[in-house]
Every structure is written in structure tokens, then in C-alpha cells.
Amino acid sequence: MMFMNQSAGNDREELHAVVHGQVQGVGFRYFAVERALTLGLRGYARNLSDGTVEVLAQGPRPALERLLLLLRQGPTSAYVTEVITTWRQPTEHFSGFHVRW
């Protein structure tokens, strides 16, 4: 009988989120980076040309779900109208959590 264990690498998931609203020019990326680092996640946040912010985060599902709740709120200077999310298995390895340009 086989059991799933964390050493199999299945304990990490990837959250891809595109945040809509007034989210550029209000410190949203830095807010996302600070929260993600506090949660022990890896990945990046960056502005997209359509005015949204893309966040890609990797880590345990509970920490990713917590980050998602925070992204839906955003910093006090932001106004989030929608967060489009995609859950998937990580395909790329990140070290740390950074703002991407």
C-alpha cells in the first residue's frame, strides 16, 4: 500500500492571481511581496500593461489561501474589484519573493 508523503514534493502548489481594480501606483506589489514573505511563499508580483497586477506564488495550500484573502483586500490605498485565480502544480522554481519589472 502506498501513502502520499510530503517528501514526494506534492506539498507545494502554485497560485496564479491577476488582481483587477485600482492596484497600480498604490504600493500593491510591495504589499503582496511583504505578505508573501511573511507566509514563507516564493514567487513574484508585477504590473501588467492592462492596469492589473499579476501575482505568482508557490508554497503550501493554506499559506496560499491566506495570501489570496490578503490580495482580495489589498493595501488601504488600493481598490480591488476582482481577483482571477488559477491553481496549478509548480513548473518553475523561485527563490524568495520579488517585484518583477
MARBAVO-948285 format. One record per residue: residue in one letter; x, y, z of N, C-alpha, C in turn. Coordinates in Angstrom, 1 decimal, decimal comma. Example, Ala and Ser with C-alpha at 12.3 -4.5 7.8 and 13.67 -1.06 7.14 Angstrom:
# MARBAVO-948285
REC_a_13,2_-5,7_7,8_12,3_-4,5_7,8_13,2_-3,3_7,8
REC_s_12,8_-2,2_7,1_13,7_-1,1_7,1_12,9_0,0_7,9
This chain:
# MARBAVO-948285
REC_m_0,8_-1,2_0,0_0,0_0,0_0,0_0,9_1,2_0,0
REC_m_0,6_2,2_-0,9_1,4_3,4_-1,0_0,7_4,6_-0,3
REC_f_1,5_5,3_0,4_1,0_6,5_1,1_1,6_7,8_0,5
REC_m_0,9_8,8_0,4_1,4_10,1_0,0_2,2_10,7_1,1
REC_n_3,4_11,1_0,8_4,2_11,9_1,8_4,7_13,2_1,3
REC_q_5,1_14,1_2,2_5,5_15,4_1,8_6,8_15,4_1,0
REC_s_7,6_14,4_1,2_8,9_14,4_0,5_8,7_14,1_-1,0
REC_a_7,5_13,7_-1,4_7,2_13,5_-2,8_7,1_14,8_-3,5
REC_g_7,1_15,9_-2,8_7,0_17,2_-3,5_5,6_17,7_-3,7
REC_n_4,6_16,9_-3,3_3,3_17,3_-3,5_2,7_18,3_-2,5
REC_d_3,5_18,8_-1,6_3,1_19,7_-0,6_3,1_21,1_-1,0
REC_r_3,6_21,4_-2,2_3,7_22,7_-2,7_2,7_22,9_-3,9
REC_e_2,0_24,0_-3,9_1,1_24,3_-5,0_1,5_25,7_-5,5
REC_e_0,9_26,1_-6,6_1,1_27,4_-7,2_-0,2_28,1_-7,4
REC_l_-0,2_29,3_-7,0_-1,3_30,2_-7,2_-1,0_31,3_-8,2
REC_h_-1,7_31,4_-9,2_-1,5_32,5_-10,2_-2,8_33,4_-10,0
REC_a_-2,5_34,7_-9,7_-3,6_35,6_-9,4_-3,4_36,9_-10,2
REC_v_-4,5_37,3_-10,9_-4,5_38,6_-11,6_-5,5_39,5_-10,9
REC_v_-5,0_40,6_-10,3_-5,8_41,5_-9,4_-6,2_42,7_-10,2
REC_h_-7,5_42,9_-10,3_-8,1_44,0_-11,0_-8,6_45,1_-10,1
REC_g_-8,7_46,3_-10,6_-9,1_47,4_-9,8_-8,1_48,5_-9,8
REC_q_-8,1_49,4_-8,8_-7,1_50,4_-8,7_-5,9_49,8_-7,9
REC_v_-5,0_49,1_-8,6_-4,0_48,4_-8,0_-2,6_48,7_-8,4
REC_q_-2,5_49,6_-9,4_-1,1_50,1_-9,8_-0,9_51,5_-9,2
REC_g_0,3_51,8_-8,8_0,7_53,1_-8,3_0,2_53,3_-6,8
REC_v_-0,2_52,2_-6,2_-0,7_52,3_-4,8_0,1_51,4_-3,8
REC_g_1,2_50,9_-4,3_2,1_50,0_-3,4_1,6_48,6_-3,4
REC_f_0,7_48,2_-4,3_0,1_46,8_-4,2_1,2_45,7_-4,4
REC_r_2,1_45,9_-5,3_3,2_44,8_-5,5_4,0_44,7_-4,2
REC_y_4,3_45,8_-3,5_5,1_45,7_-2,3_4,3_45,1_-1,2
REC_f_3,1_45,4_-1,1_2,1_44,8_-0,2_2,1_43,3_-0,4
REC_a_2,0_42,8_-1,6_2,0_41,4_-1,9_3,3_40,7_-1,6
REC_v_4,4_41,4_-1,9_5,7_40,8_-1,5_5,9_40,6_0,0
REC_e_5,5_41,7_0,7_5,7_41,6_2,2_4,8_40,5_2,8
REC_r_3,6_40,4_2,3_2,7_39,4_2,9_3,1_38,0_2,5
REC_a_3,6_37,8_1,3_4,0_36,5_0,8_5,3_36,1_1,6
REC_l_6,2_37,0_1,8_7,4_36,6_2,5_7,1_36,2_4,0
REC_t_6,2_37,0_4,6_5,7_36,6_5,9_5,1_35,2_6,0
REC_l_4,5_34,8_4,9_3,8_33,5_4,8_4,8_32,4_4,4
REC_g_6,0_32,8_4,0_7,0_31,8_3,6_6,8_31,3_2,2
REC_l_6,2_32,2_1,4_6,0_31,8_0,0_7,1_32,3_-1,0
REC_r_7,1_31,7_-2,2_8,1_32,1_-3,2_7,3_32,5_-4,4
REC_g_7,9_33,5_-5,2_7,3_33,9_-6,4_7,6_35,3_-6,7
REC_y_6,6_36,0_-7,3_6,7_37,4_-7,7_5,4_38,1_-7,9
REC_a_5,5_39,4_-7,9_4,4_40,3_-8,2_4,8_41,3_-9,2
REC_r_4,0_41,6_-10,2_4,4_42,6_-11,2_3,2_43,2_-11,8
REC_n_3,4_44,5_-12,3_2,3_45,2_-13,0_2,2_44,7_-14,4
REC_l_1,0_44,6_-14,9_0,8_44,2_-16,3_0,3_45,4_-17,1
REC_s_0,5_45,4_-18,4_0,2_46,6_-19,2_-1,3_47,0_-19,2
REC_d_-2,2_46,1_-18,8_-3,6_46,4_-18,8_-4,1_47,1_-17,5
REC_g_-3,1_47,4_-16,6_-3,5_48,0_-15,3_-3,7_47,1_-14,2
REC_t_-3,6_45,8_-14,4_-3,7_44,8_-13,4_-2,4_44,5_-12,7
REC_v_-2,4_43,7_-11,6_-1,2_43,2_-11,0_-1,3_41,7_-11,0
REC_e_-0,2_41,1_-11,5_-0,1_39,6_-11,5_0,8_39,2_-10,3
REC_v_0,2_38,2_-9,6_1,0_37,6_-8,5_1,1_36,1_-8,8
REC_l_2,3_35,6_-8,7_2,5_34,1_-8,8_3,2_33,7_-7,6
REC_a_2,6_32,8_-6,8_3,1_32,4_-5,5_3,1_30,9_-5,4
REC_q_4,2_30,4_-4,8_4,3_28,9_-4,6_4,5_28,6_-3,1
REC_g_3,9_27,5_-2,6_4,0_27,1_-1,3_2,9_26,2_-0,9
REC_p_2,7_26,0_0,4_1,6_25,1_0,9_0,3_25,8_0,7
REC_r_-0,7_25,0_0,4_-2,1_25,5_0,1_-2,6_26,4_1,2
REC_p_-2,5_26,1_2,5_-3,1_27,0_3,5_-2,5_28,4_3,4
REC_a_-1,1_28,5_3,2_-0,5_29,8_3,1_-0,9_30,5_1,8
REC_l_-1,1_29,8_0,8_-1,5_30,4_-0,5_-2,9_31,0_-0,4
REC_e_-3,8_30,2_0,3_-5,2_30,7_0,5_-5,2_31,9_1,4
REC_r_-4,3_32,0_2,4_-4,2_33,2_3,2_-3,8_34,4_2,4
REC_l_-2,8_34,2_1,5_-2,3_35,3_0,7_-3,4_35,7_-0,2
REC_l_-4,2_34,8_-0,8_-5,3_35,2_-1,7_-6,3_36,1_-0,9
REC_l_-6,6_35,8_0,3_-7,5_36,6_1,1_-6,9_38,0_1,2
REC_l_-5,6_38,1_1,5_-5,0_39,4_1,6_-5,0_40,2_0,3
REC_l_-4,8_39,4_-0,8_-4,8_40,1_-2,2_-6,2_40,7_-2,5
REC_r_-7,2_40,0_-2,0_-8,6_40,5_-2,3_-8,9_41,8_-1,5
REC_q_-8,1_42,0_-0,4_-8,3_43,2_0,4_-7,3_44,3_-0,1
REC_g_-6,1_43,9_-0,3_-5,1_44,9_-0,8_-4,7_45,9_0,3
REC_p_-3,7_46,7_0,0_-3,4_47,8_0,9_-4,5_48,8_1,0
REC_t_-4,5_49,7_2,0_-5,6_50,6_2,2_-5,7_51,6_1,0
REC_s_-4,6_51,8_0,3_-4,6_52,8_-0,8_-5,2_52,1_-2,1
REC_a_-5,4_50,8_-2,1_-5,9_50,1_-3,3_-7,4_49,9_-3,3
REC_y_-7,9_49,6_-4,4_-9,4_49,3_-4,5_-9,4_48,1_-5,4
REC_v_-9,6_46,9_-4,8_-9,7_45,6_-5,6_-11,1_45,3_-6,0
REC_t_-11,3_45,1_-7,3_-12,6_44,8_-7,8_-12,8_43,3_-8,1
REC_e_-11,7_42,6_-8,4_-11,8_41,2_-8,8_-10,4_40,6_-8,7
REC_v_-10,3_39,3_-8,4_-9,1_38,5_-8,4_-9,3_37,3_-9,2
REC_i_-8,7_37,1_-10,4_-8,9_35,9_-11,2_-7,8_35,0_-10,8
REC_t_-8,1_33,8_-10,3_-7,1_32,8_-9,8_-7,1_31,5_-10,6
REC_t_-5,9_31,0_-10,7_-5,6_29,7_-11,3_-4,7_28,9_-10,3
REC_w_-5,2_27,7_-10,0_-4,4_26,8_-9,1_-3,7_25,8_-10,0
REC_r_-2,4_25,5_-9,8_-1,7_24,5_-10,6_-0,5_24,0_-9,8
REC_q_0,1_23,0_-10,4_1,4_22,5_-9,8_2,5_23,4_-10,3
REC_p_3,5_23,6_-9,4_4,6_24,5_-9,8_5,4_23,9_-10,9
REC_t_5,8_24,7_-11,9_6,6_24,2_-13,0_8,0_24,9_-13,0
REC_e_8,1_26,0_-12,3_9,3_26,8_-12,3_9,7_27,0_-10,8
REC_h_11,0_27,0_-10,6_11,5_27,2_-9,2_11,9_28,6_-8,9
REC_f_11,3_29,2_-7,8_11,7_30,5_-7,4_12,4_30,5_-6,1
REC_s_13,3_31,5_-5,9_13,9_31,7_-4,6_13,5_33,0_-4,1
REC_g_12,9_33,1_-3,0_12,4_34,3_-2,4_11,1_34,8_-3,1
REC_f_10,7_36,0_-2,8_9,5_36,6_-3,4_9,9_38,0_-3,8
REC_h_9,7_38,4_-5,0_10,2_39,7_-5,5_9,2_40,5_-6,4
REC_v_9,5_41,7_-6,5_8,7_42,5_-7,5_9,5_42,3_-8,9
REC_r_8,7_42,0_-9,9_9,2_41,8_-11,2_8,9_43,0_-12,1
REC_w_9,8_43,4_-13,0_9,5_44,6_-13,8_9,2_44,2_-15,2
